[in-house]
Amino acid sequence: MADGARRWLEHGVDTLELLLLAASKPSGDKMSHQLPGVMDAFMQWSEAVRADFQLGPQIDAQLETRRQRVGMTQEYRDWRAMNRGNPEGLKANGFMDDPTKGEREQLRLELELVPKWAPGRSMKWPKPSKMKLAMPAKNLTA
């Protein structure tokens, strides 16, 4: 990151911290909580800046660097039960049944996920609030 951007980031983080802390306290005689409104304004501003300055591709490229491989291991009987409930969804995520495998044999599916743009919410691992599939899963026997 360029030195100028790093300096602006420090100032921006400080400003945002002060705004959020101030909004979390009741103001004057009002007992209303202003924090949700301040967060909503921040999220709207973030969306407007992304659009007005056409930063979508640059932001998406940065989110792409946060790509993460995640996986789940289950017995074939569990994958098959899930497949009966949502065959299109499971197929899109890489499940291909192997009839030669027994019910108790295990299968691991791995996906590559990328956090999606979600201002005001986490876009970092371990728990980004929104994700998109970067690469379909592969059947991996465990």
N, C-alpha and C positions, 0 to 999 in steps of 0.2 A: 504494500500500500504506500502511495506517495506520502511524503512528510506533510504536505499541505492538507491532504485528506485526513490523515491521522489527527492533526491539530483540530480540524473542524469537527471530527468525530468526538473528541474529548469535550469540546464546548457544547456540542449538541446533546451529548449524554448528560452533562451537567444541567443544561437548561431543561431537558425533559424530566430529569429527576426532580428538580424544583417544582415544575408544573404539576407533576403527579402527586408529590407529597402535599403541596398546597391544596390541591383539589380533593384530597382524601380527608381533609378536616372540614367540619361544618364552618360556614362563614357567617360571622355576625350573629344575628338573631335567627337566621335560617338554619334549620337542622337538615336541609336537603344535602344529599351527597352529590357533589359535582364530578366525581371521578369518572362515572360512566359517560357523561357528556364530553369531558375532556378527551377520553380515549376515543370516542366516536369521532370527534373533530380531528384527532391525530390520524385516525385510519382514513378519513375522507381526504385529508391533506396529502397523506402518503399516496393514495390512489391518484389524486390530481397531479402530483409531481411526476409520478411514473408516466402518466399519459401526456402531460404538457411538455415534458422534456424528452419524450420518446425513449425512456430508459428501460422499457420492457426487455429487449434483447440482452442488454448488459446485466440486468438483474437476473434474468433467467440463466445466463452464463455463469454468474456467481453461484446461484442455487445449484447448478449442475455440478459444481465442485464439491458439493455436499452429498453427492451420491453415496448410497449405503446399500450393502447387500444384507438382506434379512432372510431368514428361513424358518421353516416349521417342519418338525418331524412328527409323523403320526403313523399309525398302523393303516394298512390298506383298507380295512373295514371302515375306518373313520373317514378316509378320503372318499370312499365309495358312497357313504351316507351323505356326505356334503355334496357330492356330485349329483345325487338324486334330487336334492333340494335346489341346486343352482348349477346345472351343467354348463351353461354358457359362461358364467362367471368363473367357474373353476377352470374351464378349458382356457379362457383368456389369461388366466394366471399360470398356465403351463401344465395343468394336470392332464396326463394321458394314462388311462387305466391299462395295466398290464395283466391280462387274465391268467397268466402263468404264475402270478404272485398270490400267495396265500393270504387269508384275511389278517393274520397276526404279523405278517412281514411288514417292515417299516419302510416308509418312503419319506424322503426329505425334499421339499420344494423350496427353491431359493429364488428370490426376486431382487432386482435392483430398483430401488426407489429413490426419488429425488423430492426434496421438500418443494411445495408449491408456494407461491407468493401469498402471504397471509398477514398483512400489516396488523400490528397490535397483538399478534399471536406468535407462538414459537415457530421458527423456521430452521431450528437446529436440532440435531440428534441429542439425546435419545428419543425425544417425543415431539417431533414436528406436528403441528396441528393439521396440516393438509399435506398430502403426498400424491405424486403421480408415478405410474409405472414407467420405469426407464428401460427395462429389459424384461421380456417374459421369463417366467420361471423355467427351470429345467428339472425333470425328474432325476433325482439322485437317490440311489438306494443307500440306506444307512447301514 
